[in-house]
Amino acid sequence: MGRWEPNARGRLEQAALELYSERGFEQTTVAEIAKRAGLTERTFFRHYADKREVLFGGAGSLEELFVRTVTDAPDSAAPLDAVAAALDAAAALFEERRAHSRQRQAVIVANAELRERELIKLASLSAALADTLRRRGVAEPAASLTAEAGIAVFKIAFERWVDEANQSSLSHLIGEVLEELRAVTAGA
């Protein structure tokens, strides 16, 4: 095996997802993931802290996208509109990875530890959005409420999107869920 392996991170992610789907998360070892990817365990640990993180490696990039999009929204944009723009930006990234997202979500749903890690990721995204909204001058509790609502919209739309029966785009589903949220809050 050469010293440099092209796309090691992507190969590890794909191998892990395949093994988790075939055998289950608990029954899969780091050694098996590395072997399936044609890499060493050492290479695995250069990219990921543990076998859970293979499924959550993109969380930092997603958070950066959310923060950047909200930060770059026009000053005149309402807080929820700025968050909606971030959700649309994220949808564009996910759209080309629908099959991967479905497979990843099935692995997560099947394991309590992974579901907990997913909730931690969503809470971190919400906190980052709330911080960004506060930097835009949105006061509390509006900043936290808007961030939490945005993450709820994303979560519900994403769950609908990965459902095999649903063929709508993630962006379309985000729009639908966001409109439902607006209707619910307008009726209050």
Backbone as JSON Lines, residues from 0, in Angstrom:
{"i":0,"aa":"M","n":[0.85,-1.18,0.0],"ca":[0.0,0.0,0.0],"c":[0.89,1.24,0.0]}
{"i":1,"aa":"G","n":[0.61,2.18,-0.88],"ca":[1.4,3.4,-0.96],"c":[1.17,4.3,0.25]}
{"i":2,"aa":"R","n":[2.06,5.27,0.38],"ca":[1.95,6.21,1.51],"c":[0.74,7.12,1.36]}
{"i":3,"aa":"W","n":[0.42,7.48,0.14],"ca":[-0.69,8.39,-0.09],"c":[-1.83,7.63,-0.73]}
{"i":4,"aa":"E","n":[-2.98,7.72,-0.14],"ca":[-4.16,7.02,-0.66],"c":[-5.19,8.06,-1.08]}
{"i":5,"aa":"P","n":[-5.53,8.12,-2.37],"ca":[-6.52,9.1,-2.81],"c":[-7.89,8.84,-2.2]}
{"i":6,"aa":"N","n":[-8.55,9.92,-1.78],"ca":[-9.9,9.88,-1.24],"c":[-10.06,8.88,-0.09]}
{"i":7,"aa":"A","n":[-9.08,8.82,0.78],"ca":[-9.15,7.89,1.91],"c":[-10.38,8.15,2.76]}
{"i":8,"aa":"R","n":[-10.66,9.4,3.03],"ca":[-11.8,9.74,3.88],"c":[-13.12,9.26,3.25]}
{"i":9,"aa":"G","n":[-13.31,9.51,1.98],"ca":[-14.51,9.06,1.28],"c":[-14.62,7.55,1.22]}
{"i":10,"aa":"R","n":[-13.5,6.88,1.01],"ca":[-13.51,5.42,0.98],"c":[-13.85,4.84,2.34]}
{"i":11,"aa":"L","n":[-13.31,5.44,3.4],"ca":[-13.64,4.98,4.75],"c":[-15.12,5.19,5.05]}
{"i":12,"aa":"E","n":[-15.65,6.34,4.65],"ca":[-17.06,6.63,4.87],"c":[-17.94,5.62,4.15]}
{"i":13,"aa":"Q","n":[-17.62,5.34,2.89],"ca":[-18.42,4.39,2.11],"c":[-18.32,2.98,2.69]}
{"i":14,"aa":"A","n":[-17.11,2.56,3.06],"ca":[-16.93,1.23,3.63],"c":[-17.7,1.09,4.94]}
{"i":15,"aa":"A","n":[-17.62,2.11,5.79],"ca":[-18.33,2.06,7.06],"c":[-19.84,1.97,6.84]}
{"i":16,"aa":"L","n":[-20.35,2.8,5.96],"ca":[-21.79,2.8,5.71],"c":[-22.27,1.45,5.17]}
{"i":17,"aa":"E","n":[-21.49,0.87,4.27],"ca":[-21.84,-0.45,3.75],"c":[-21.87,-1.49,4.86]}
{"i":18,"aa":"L","n":[-20.81,-1.5,5.69],"ca":[-20.74,-2.48,6.78],"c":[-21.82,-2.26,7.83]}
{"i":19,"aa":"Y","n":[-22.07,-1.01,8.17],"ca":[-23.13,-0.72,9.15],"c":[-24.48,-1.2,8.62]}
{"i":20,"aa":"S","n":[-24.71,-1.01,7.33],"ca":[-25.97,-1.44,6.73],"c":[-26.07,-2.96,6.67]}
{"i":21,"aa":"E","n":[-24.98,-3.62,6.37],"ca":[-24.97,-5.08,6.24],"c":[-25.02,-5.78,7.59]}
{"i":22,"aa":"R","n":[-24.22,-5.3,8.54],"ca":[-24.0,-6.04,9.78],"c":[-24.5,-5.33,11.03]}
{"i":23,"aa":"G","n":[-24.76,-4.04,10.91],"ca":[-25.14,-3.26,12.08],"c":[-23.95,-2.48,12.62]}
{"i":24,"aa":"F","n":[-24.24,-1.36,13.23],"ca":[-23.19,-0.49,13.76],"c":[-22.38,-1.19,14.84]}
{"i":25,"aa":"E","n":[-23.06,-1.82,15.8],"ca":[-22.38,-2.43,16.94],"c":[-21.46,-3.57,16.52]}
{"i":26,"aa":"Q","n":[-21.84,-4.31,15.5],"ca":[-21.08,-5.48,15.08],"c":[-19.9,-5.15,14.16]}
{"i":27,"aa":"T","n":[-19.74,-3.91,13.78],"ca":[-18.69,-3.5,12.84],"c":[-17.52,-2.9,13.6]}
{"i":28,"aa":"T","n":[-16.31,-3.33,13.25],"ca":[-15.11,-2.8,13.9],"c":[-14.37,-1.83,12.98]}
{"i":29,"aa":"V","n":[-13.53,-1.03,13.58],"ca":[-12.69,-0.1,12.81],"c":[-11.78,-0.89,11.88]}
{"i":30,"aa":"A","n":[-11.25,-2.01,12.35],"ca":[-10.38,-2.84,11.51],"c":[-11.11,-3.3,10.26]}
{"i":31,"aa":"E","n":[-12.36,-3.68,10.4],"ca":[-13.15,-4.13,9.25],"c":[-13.42,-2.99,8.27]}
{"i":32,"aa":"I","n":[-13.69,-1.82,8.82],"ca":[-13.92,-0.65,7.96],"c":[-12.67,-0.34,7.16]}
{"i":33,"aa":"A","n":[-11.54,-0.29,7.84],"ca":[-10.27,0.02,7.17],"c":[-9.96,-1.02,6.1]}
{"i":34,"aa":"K","n":[-10.16,-2.29,6.43],"ca":[-9.88,-3.37,5.48],"c":[-10.77,-3.24,4.24]}
{"i":35,"aa":"R","n":[-12.07,-2.99,4.45],"ca":[-12.99,-2.85,3.32],"c":[-12.59,-1.68,2.43]}
{"i":36,"aa":"A","n":[-12.07,-0.61,3.04],"ca":[-11.65,0.57,2.28],"c":[-10.27,0.39,1.65]}
{"i":37,"aa":"G","n":[-9.59,-0.7,1.98],"ca":[-8.24,-0.93,1.46],"c":[-7.2,-0.05,2.14]}
{"i":38,"aa":"L","n":[-7.46,0.27,3.4],"ca":[-6.58,1.16,4.16],"c":[-6.23,0.51,5.5]}
{"i":39,"aa":"T","n":[-5.41,1.19,6.27],"ca":[-5.02,0.68,7.58],"c":[-5.86,1.33,8.68]}
{"i":40,"aa":"E","n":[-5.86,0.69,9.85],"ca":[-6.54,1.29,11.0],"c":[-5.92,2.64,11.34]}
{"i":41,"aa":"R","n":[-4.62,2.75,11.19],"ca":[-3.94,4.01,11.46],"c":[-4.49,5.12,10.56]}
{"i":42,"aa":"T","n":[-4.71,4.8,9.31],"ca":[-5.28,5.79,8.39],"c":[-6.69,6.16,8.85]}
{"i":43,"aa":"F","n":[-7.46,5.17,9.29],"ca":[-8.8,5.45,9.79],"c":[-8.72,6.51,10.89]}
{"i":44,"aa":"F","n":[-7.85,6.29,11.85],"ca":[-7.77,7.19,13.01],"c":[-7.13,8.54,12.67]}
{"i":45,"aa":"R","n":[-6.5,8.65,11.53],"ca":[-6.04,9.97,11.07],"c":[-7.23,10.82,10.63]}
{"i":46,"aa":"H","n":[-8.28,10.16,10.2],"ca":[-9.46,10.87,9.68],"c":[-10.61,10.96,10.66]}
{"i":47,"aa":"Y","n":[-10.76,9.97,11.52],"ca":[-11.91,9.91,12.42],"c":[-11.47,9.49,13.83]}
{"i":48,"aa":"A","n":[-12.08,10.08,14.82],"ca":[-11.77,9.75,16.22],"c":[-12.28,8.36,16.61]}
{"i":49,"aa":"D","n":[-13.42,7.98,16.05],"ca":[-14.0,6.68,16.35],"c":[-14.98,6.31,15.23]}
{"i":50,"aa":"K","n":[-15.55,5.12,15.32],"ca":[-16.4,4.64,14.23],"c":[-17.71,5.4,14.12]}
{"i":51,"aa":"R","n":[-18.15,6.06,15.18],"ca":[-19.36,6.89,15.11],"c":[-19.14,8.09,14.2]}
{"i":52,"aa":"E","n":[-17.96,8.69,14.33],"ca":[-17.7,9.95,13.63],"c":[-17.69,9.83,12.12]}
{"i":53,"aa":"V","n":[-17.58,8.61,11.61],"ca":[-17.65,8.42,10.16],"c":[-19.0,8.94,9.65]}
{"i":54,"aa":"L","n":[-20.03,8.76,10.44],"ca":[-21.37,9.18,10.04],"c":[-21.62,10.67,10.26]}
{"i":55,"aa":"F","n":[-20.76,11.33,11.02],"ca":[-20.99,12.72,11.4],"c":[-19.85,13.64,10.97]}
{"i":56,"aa":"G","n":[-18.99,13.16,10.11],"ca":[-17.83,13.94,9.68],"c":[-18.16,15.23,8.97]}
{"i":57,"aa":"G","n":[-19.32,15.33,8.37],"ca":[-19.7,16.53,7.64],"c":[-20.4,17.58,8.49]}
{"i":58,"aa":"A","n":[-20.57,17.33,9.78],"ca":[-21.31,18.26,10.64],"c":[-20.65,19.63,10.7]}
{"i":59,"aa":"G","n":[-19.34,19.67,10.76],"ca":[-18.63,20.95,10.81],"c":[-18.84,21.77,9.56]}
{"i":60,"aa":"S","n":[-18.79,21.12,8.41],"ca":[-19.01,21.82,7.14],"c":[-20.44,22.33,7.04]}
{"i":61,"aa":"L","n":[-21.39,21.53,7.51],"ca":[-22.79,21.96,7.48],"c":[-22.98,23.17,8.38]}
{"i":62,"aa":"E","n":[-22.38,23.14,9.55],"ca":[-22.49,24.28,10.46],"c":[-21.87,25.54,9.84]}
{"i":63,"aa":"E","n":[-20.71,25.38,9.21],"ca":[-20.07,26.52,8.54],"c":[-20.97,27.1,7.45]}
{"i":64,"aa":"L","n":[-21.62,26.23,6.68],"ca":[-22.53,26.68,5.63],"c":[-23.7,27.45,6.22]}
{"i":65,"aa":"F","n":[-24.31,26.91,7.27],"ca":[-25.43,27.6,7.93],"c":[-25.0,28.98,8.41]}
{"i":66,"aa":"V","n":[-23.89,29.03,9.13],"ca":[-23.42,30.3,9.7],"c":[-23.09,31.3,8.6]}
{"i":67,"aa":"R","n":[-22.38,30.86,7.58],"ca":[-21.98,31.76,6.48],"c":[-23.22,32.3,5.75]}
{"i":68,"aa":"T","n":[-24.19,31.45,5.5],"ca":[-25.39,31.88,4.77],"c":[-26.2,32.89,5.59]}
{"i":69,"aa":"V","n":[-26.37,32.63,6.87],"ca":[-27.1,33.58,7.72],"c":[-26.33,34.89,7.84]}
{"i":70,"aa":"T","n":[-25.02,34.79,8.0],"ca":[-24.18,35.99,8.09],"c":[-24.28,36.84,6.82]}
{"i":71,"aa":"D","n":[-24.3,36.19,5.67],"ca":[-24.33,36.89,4.39],"c":[-25.72,37.34,3.95]}
{"i":72,"aa":"A","n":[-26.75,36.95,4.69],"ca":[-28.12,37.37,4.32],"c":[-28.22,38.89,4.4]}
{"i":73,"aa":"P","n":[-29.04,39.48,3.55],"ca":[-29.19,40.95,3.6],"c":[-29.62,41.41,4.99]}
{"i":74,"aa":"D","n":[-29.16,42.58,5.38],"ca":[-29.52,43.13,6.69],"c":[-31.03,43.26,6.85]}
{"i":75,"aa":"S","n":[-31.73,43.45,5.74],"ca":[-33.17,43.63,5.8],"c":[-33.94,42.3,5.97]}
{"i":76,"aa":"A","n":[-33.23,41.17,5.85],"ca":[-33.89,39.86,5.94],"c":[-34.37,39.61,7.37]}
{"i":77,"aa":"A","n":[-35.62,39.15,7.48],"ca":[-36.14,38.75,8.78],"c":[-35.34,37.54,9.27]}
{"i":78,"aa":"P","n":[-35.23,37.36,10.58],"ca":[-34.43,36.23,11.09],"c":[-34.82,34.88,10.49]}
{"i":79,"aa":"L","n":[-36.11,34.6,10.41],"ca":[-36.53,33.32,9.87],"c":[-36.2,33.2,8.39]}
{"i":80,"aa":"D","n":[-36.24,34.31,7.66],"ca":[-35.86,34.27,6.24],"c":[-34.37,34.01,6.06]}
{"i":81,"aa":"A","n":[-33.55,34.56,6.95],"ca":[-32.11,34.3,6.89],"c":[-31.82,32.82,7.17]}
{"i":82,"aa":"V","n":[-32.52,32.26,8.15],"ca":[-32.35,30.84,8.46],"c":[-32.88,29.98,7.3]}
{"i":83,"aa":"A","n":[-33.99,30.38,6.71],"ca":[-34.54,29.65,5.56],"c":[-33.53,29.61,4.41]}
{"i":84,"aa":"A","n":[-32.81,30.7,4.19],"ca":[-31.78,30.73,3.15],"c":[-30.68,29.72,3.45]}
{"i":85,"aa":"A","n":[-30.32,29.59,4.73],"ca":[-29.31,28.61,5.12],"c":[-29.81,27.19,4.88]}
{"i":86,"aa":"L","n":[-31.08,26.94,5.18],"ca":[-31.65,25.62,4.96],"c":[-31.66,25.28,3.47]}
{"i":87,"aa":"D","n":[-31.98,26.25,2.62],"ca":[-31.95,26.03,1.17],"c":[-30.54,25.75,0.68]}
{"i":88,"aa":"A","n":[-29.56,26.45,1.24],"ca":[-28.17,26.21,0.85],"c":[-27.76,24.78,1.22]}
{"i":89,"aa":"A","n":[-28.19,24.34,2.38],"ca":[-27.88,22.97,2.8],"c":[-28.59,21.95,1.91]}
{"i":90,"aa":"A","n":[-29.81,22.25,1.55],"ca":[-30.57,21.33,0.69],"c":[-29.84,21.08,-0.62]}
{"i":91,"aa":"A","n":[-29.23,22.11,-1.17],"ca":[-28.5,21.96,-2.42],"c":[-27.34,20.97,-2.27]}
{"i":92,"aa":"L","n":[-26.69,20.99,-1.12],"ca":[-25.6,20.04,-0.87],"c":[-26.09,18.61,-0.75]}
{"i":93,"aa":"F","n":[-27.2,18.43,-0.05],"ca":[-27.71,17.09,0.2],"c":[-28.35,16.46,-1.03]}
{"i":94,"aa":"E","n":[-28.9,17.26,-1.91],"ca":[-29.71,16.74,-3.01],"c":[-28.98,15.69,-3.83]}
{"i":95,"aa":"E","n":[-27.7,15.89,-4.09],"ca":[-26.96,14.92,-4.9],"c":[-26.54,13.68,-4.11]}
{"i":96,"aa":"R","n":[-26.83,13.66,-2.82],"ca":[-26.44,12.53,-1.97],"c":[-27.66,11.86,-1.33]}
{"i":97,"aa":"R","n":[-28.74,11.81,-2.06],"ca":[-29.98,11.27,-1.49],"c":[-29.85,9.8,-1.09]}
{"i":98,"aa":"A","n":[-29.31,8.97,-1.96],"ca":[-29.17,7.54,-1.64],"c":[-28.27,7.35,-0.43]}
{"i":99,"aa":"H","n":[-27.17,8.08,-0.39],"ca":[-26.26,8.03,0.75],"c":[-26.99,8.48,2.03]}
{"i":100,"aa":"S","n":[-27.74,9.57,1.93],"ca":[-28.45,10.1,3.09],"c":[-29.49,9.11,3.6]}
{"i":101,"aa":"R","n":[-30.17,8.44,2.69],"ca":[-31.15,7.42,3.1],"c":[-30.47,6.28,3.84]}
{"i":102,"aa":"Q","n":[-29.36,5.83,3.3],"ca":[-28.63,4.72,3.92],"c":[-28.09,5.14,5.28]}
{"i":103,"aa":"R","n":[-27.52,6.33,5.37],"ca":[-26.98,6.86,6.63],"c":[-28.08,6.99,7.67]}
{"i":104,"aa":"Q","n":[-29.23,7.53,7.27],"ca":[-30.33,7.73,8.2],"c":[-30.85,6.4,8.73]}
{"i":105,"aa":"A","n":[-30.9,5.38,7.88],"ca":[-31.36,4.06,8.32],"c":[-30.42,3.49,9.38]}
{"i":106,"aa":"V","n":[-29.13,3.69,9.21],"ca":[-28.15,3.22,10.2],"c":[-28.35,3.96,11.51]}
{"i":107,"aa":"I","n":[-28.54,5.27,11.44],"ca":[-28.71,6.09,12.65],"c":[-29.98,5.71,13.39]}
{"i":108,"aa":"V","n":[-31.08,5.58,12.67],"ca":[-32.36,5.26,13.3],"c":[-32.31,3.9,14.01]}
{"i":109,"aa":"A","n":[-31.49,2.99,13.53],"ca":[-31.41,1.65,14.09],"c":[-30.56,1.56,15.37]}
{"i":110,"aa":"N","n":[-29.94,2.66,15.79],"ca":[-29.02,2.61,16.93],"c":[-29.23,3.78,17.86]}
{"i":111,"aa":"A","n":[-29.52,3.51,19.13],"ca":[-29.79,4.57,20.11],"c":[-28.6,5.51,20.29]}
{"i":112,"aa":"E","n":[-27.4,4.98,20.33],"ca":[-26.2,5.81,20.49],"c":[-26.05,6.79,19.33]}
{"i":113,"aa":"L","n":[-26.35,6.34,18.13],"ca":[-26.24,7.2,16.96],"c":[-27.36,8.23,16.92]}
{"i":114,"aa":"R","n":[-28.55,7.84,17.36],"ca":[-29.65,8.81,17.44],"c":[-29.29,9.92,18.42]}
{"i":115,"aa":"E","n":[-28.68,9.55,19.53],"ca":[-28.24,10.55,20.5],"c":[-27.2,11.49,19.88]}
{"i":116,"aa":"R","n":[-26.26,10.92,19.15],"ca":[-25.21,11.74,18.5],"c":[-25.83,12.68,17.47]}
{"i":117,"aa":"E","n":[-26.85,12.21,16.76],"ca":[-27.54,13.05,15.78],"c":[-28.23,14.23,16.47]}
{"i":118,"aa":"L","n":[-28.84,13.98,17.62],"ca":[-29.49,15.06,18.38],"c":[-28.46,16.07,18.87]}
{"i":119,"aa":"I","n":[-27.29,15.6,19.27],"ca":[-26.22,16.51,19.69],"c":[-25.79,17.38,18.52]}
{"i":120,"aa":"K","n":[-25.68,16.78,17.34],"ca":[-25.31,17.54,16.14],"c":[-26.35,18.62,15.86]}
{"i":121,"aa":"L","n":[-27.62,18.27,15.93],"ca":[-28.68,19.24,15.68],"c":[-28.68,20.36,16.72]}
{"i":122,"aa":"A","n":[-28.42,20.03,17.96],"ca":[-28.34,21.05,19.02],"c":[-27.17,21.99,18.77]}
{"i":123,"aa":"S","n":[-26.07,21.46,18.3],"ca":[-24.9,22.28,17.98],"c":[-25.21,23.22,16.81]}
{"i":124,"aa":"L","n":[-25.91,22.72,15.8],"ca":[-26.32,23.56,14.68],"c":[-27.23,24.68,15.14]}
{"i":125,"aa":"S","n":[-28.17,24.36,16.02],"ca":[-29.09,25.36,16.55],"c":[-28.34,26.43,17.32]}
{"i":126,"aa":"A","n":[-27.4,26.03,18.16],"ca":[-26.61,26.99,18.94],"c":[-25.8,27.9,18.02]}
{"i":127,"aa":"A","n":[-25.23,27.34,16.98],"ca":[-24.45,28.15,16.03],"c":[-25.35,29.15,15.31]}
{"i":128,"aa":"L","n":[-26.54,28.71,14.92],"ca":[-27.48,29.61,14.27],"c":[-27.92,30.73,15.21]}
{"i":129,"aa":"A","n":[-28.22,30.37,16.46],"ca":[-28.64,31.39,17.43],"c":[-27.53,32.41,17.66]}
{"i":130,"aa":"D","n":[-26.29,31.95,17.79],"ca":[-25.16,32.87,17.95],"c":[-25.04,33.81,16.76]}
{"i":131,"aa":"T","n":[-25.2,33.26,15.58],"ca":[-25.1,34.07,14.36],"c":[-26.23,35.09,14.3]}
{"i":132,"aa":"L","n":[-27.42,34.69,14.66],"ca":[-28.54,35.64,14.69],"c":[-28.31,36.75,15.72]}
{"i":133,"aa":"R","n":[-27.77,36.39,16.86],"ca":[-27.46,37.42,17.87],"c":[-26.43,38.41,17.34]}
{"i":134,"aa":"R","n":[-25.44,37.91,16.62],"ca":[-24.44,38.81,16.01],"c":[-25.08,39.72,14.97]}
{"i":135,"aa":"R","n":[-26.19,39.28,14.39],"ca":[-26.93,40.12,13.43],"c":[-27.84,41.12,14.14]}
{"i":136,"aa":"G","n":[-27.87,41.06,15.47],"ca":[-28.68,42.0,16.23],"c":[-30.03,41.49,16.66]}
{"i":137,"aa":"V","n":[-30.29,40.21,16.47],"ca":[-31.57,39.62,16.89],"c":[-31.48,39.37,18.4]}
{"i":138,"aa":"A","n":[-32.43,39.91,19.14],"ca":[-32.43,39.78,20.6],"c":[-32.97,38.41,21.01]}
{"i":139,"aa":"E","n":[-32.73,38.09,22.26],"ca":[-33.29,36.87,22.86],"c":[-34.69,37.18,23.36]}
{"i":140,"aa":"P","n":[-35.6,36.28,23.35],"ca":[-35.46,34.88,22.96],"c":[-35.65,34.64,21.46]}
{"i":141,"aa":"A","n":[-35.84,35.71,20.68],"ca":[-36.11,35.55,19.25],"c":[-34.99,34.79,18.53]}
{"i":142,"aa":"A","n":[-33.73,35.06,18.88],"ca":[-32.62,34.38,18.2],"c":[-32.68,32.88,18.44]}
{"i":143,"aa":"S","n":[-32.86,32.48,19.7],"ca":[-32.91,31.05,20.02],"c":[-34.16,30.38,19.46]}
{"i":144,"aa":"L","n":[-35.29,31.06,19.55],"ca":[-36.53,30.5,18.99],"c":[-36.42,30.29,17.49]}
{"i":145,"aa":"T","n":[-35.87,31.27,16.79],"ca":[-35.73,31.16,15.34],"c":[-34.77,30.04,14.97]}
{"i":146,"aa":"A","n":[-33.66,29.94,15.69],"ca":[-32.69,28.88,15.4],"c":[-33.31,27.51,15.64]}
{"i":147,"aa":"E","n":[-33.98,27.34,16.77],"ca":[-34.61,26.05,17.07],"c":[-35.69,25.71,16.05]}
{"i":148,"aa":"A","n":[-36.46,26.7,15.67],"ca":[-37.51,26.47,14.66],"c":[-36.88,26.07,13.33]}
{"i":149,"aa":"G","n":[-35.79,26.73,12.96],"ca":[-35.1,26.4,11.71],"c":[-34.6,24.97,11.71]}
{"i":150,"aa":"I","n":[-34.01,24.55,12.8],"ca":[-33.51,23.17,12.9],"c":[-34.67,22.18,12.89]}
{"i":151,"aa":"A","n":[-35.78,22.52,13.53],"ca":[-36.97,21.65,13.5],"c":[-37.48,21.51,12.06]}
{"i":152,"aa":"V","n":[-37.53,22.62,11.33],"ca":[-37.95,22.57,9.92],"c":[-37.02,21.64,9.13]}
{"i":153,"aa":"F","n":[-35.72,21.83,9.32],"ca":[-34.74,21.01,8.6],"c":[-34.91,19.53,8.94]}
{"i":154,"aa":"K","n":[-35.04,19.22,10.22],"ca":[-35.17,17.83,10.68],"c":[-36.41,17.16,10.08]}
{"i":155,"aa":"I","n":[-37.54,17.83,10.14],"ca":[-38.78,17.26,9.63],"c":[-38.72,17.09,8.11]}
{"i":156,"aa":"A","n":[-38.22,18.1,7.42],"ca":[-38.1,18.01,5.96],"c":[-37.13,16.9,5.57]}
{"i":157,"aa":"F","n":[-36.01,16.8,6.28],"ca":[-35.02,15.77,5.98],"c":[-35.6,14.37,6.18]}
{"i":158,"aa":"E","n":[-36.34,14.17,7.27],"ca":[-36.96,12.86,7.52],"c":[-37.94,12.5,6.42]}
{"i":159,"aa":"R","n":[-38.68,13.47,5.92],"ca":[-39.6,13.21,4.81],"c":[-38.82,12.9,3.54]}
{"i":160,"aa":"W","n":[-37.74,13.62,3.33],"ca":[-36.94,13.49,2.11],"c":[-36.28,12.12,2.0]}
{"i":161,"aa":"V","n":[-35.8,11.56,3.11],"ca":[-35.14,10.25,3.05],"c":[-36.13,9.09,2.99]}
{"i":162,"aa":"D","n":[-37.4,9.36,3.18],"ca":[-38.43,8.33,3.06],"c":[-38.48,7.88,1.59]}
{"i":163,"aa":"E","n":[-38.35,6.58,1.38],"ca":[-38.33,6.02,0.02],"c":[-39.55,6.42,-0.81]}
{"i":164,"aa":"A","n":[-40.69,6.59,-0.17],"ca":[-41.91,6.9,-0.89],"c":[-41.94,8.35,-1.37]}
{"i":165,"aa":"N","n":[-41.11,9.2,-0.8],"ca":[-41.14,10.62,-1.14],"c":[-40.15,10.92,-2.26]}
{"i":166,"aa":"Q","n":[-40.61,11.57,-3.29],"ca":[-39.75,11.91,-4.42],"c":[-39.52,13.42,-4.56]}
{"i":167,"aa":"S","n":[-40.07,14.21,-3.64],"ca":[-39.88,15.66,-3.68],"c":[-38.44,16.01,-3.34]}
{"i":168,"aa":"S","n":[-38.01,17.17,-3.83],"ca":[-36.67,17.64,-3.5],"c":[-36.64,18.09,-2.04]}
{"i":169,"aa":"L","n":[-35.45,18.1,-1.46],"ca":[-35.31,18.56,-0.09],"c":[-35.67,20.03,0.02]}
{"i":170,"aa":"S","n":[-35.3,20.8,-0.95],"ca":[-35.63,22.23,-0.95],"c":[-37.14,22.44,-0.94]}
{"i":171,"aa":"H","n":[-37.84,21.66,-1.75],"ca":[-39.31,21.76,-1.8],"c":[-39.91,21.4,-0.44]}
{"i":172,"aa":"L","n":[-39.41,20.33,0.16],"ca":[-39.93,19.89,1.45],"c":[-39.63,20.9,2.55]}
{"i":173,"aa":"I","n":[-38.46,21.51,2.51],"ca":[-38.14,22.57,3.47],"c":[-39.13,23.71,3.32]}
{"i":174,"aa":"G","n":[-39.42,24.09,2.08],"ca":[-40.41,25.14,1.83],"c":[-41.78,24.79,2.39]}
{"i":175,"aa":"E","n":[-42.22,23.55,2.17],"ca":[-43.52,23.11,2.68],"c":[-43.58,23.17,4.21]}
{"i":176,"aa":"V","n":[-42.54,22.63,4.85],"ca":[-42.52,22.59,6.32],"c":[-42.42,24.02,6.87]}
{"i":177,"aa":"L","n":[-41.65,24.85,6.22],"ca":[-41.53,26.24,6.66],"c":[-42.87,26.97,6.55]}
{"i":178,"aa":"E","n":[-43.6,26.72,5.48],"ca":[-44.93,27.32,5.33],"c":[-45.89,26.81,6.4]}
{"i":179,"aa":"E","n":[-45.78,25.54,6.73],"ca":[-46.62,24.98,7.8],"c":[-46.29,25.65,9.13]}
{"i":180,"aa":"L","n":[-45.01,25.87,9.39],"ca":[-44.59,26.56,10.62],"c":[-45.16,27.98,10.64]}
{"i":181,"aa":"R","n":[-45.07,28.67,9.52],"ca":[-45.6,30.04,9.45],"c":[-47.12,30.04,9.69]}
{"i":182,"aa":"A","n":[-47.82,29.06,9.13],"ca":[-49.27,28.96,9.32],"c":[-49.62,28.69,10.78]}
{"i":183,"aa":"V","n":[-48.85,27.8,11.41],"ca":[-49.1,27.48,12.82],"c":[-48.88,28.69,13.7]}
{"i":184,"aa":"T","n":[-47.8,29.42,13.45],"ca":[-47.5,30.58,14.3],"c":[-48.4,31.76,14.0]}
{"i":185,"aa":"A","n":[-48.89,31.86,12.77],"ca":[-49.8,32.96,12.44],"c":[-51.16,32.77,13.13]}
{"i":186,"aa":"G","n":[-51.53,31.53,13.35],"ca":[-52.81,31.24,13.98],"c":[-52.79,31.36,15.48]}
{"i":187,"aa":"A","n":[-51.6,31.59,16.03],"ca":[-51.48,31.66,17.5],"c":[-52.04,32.93,18.07]}
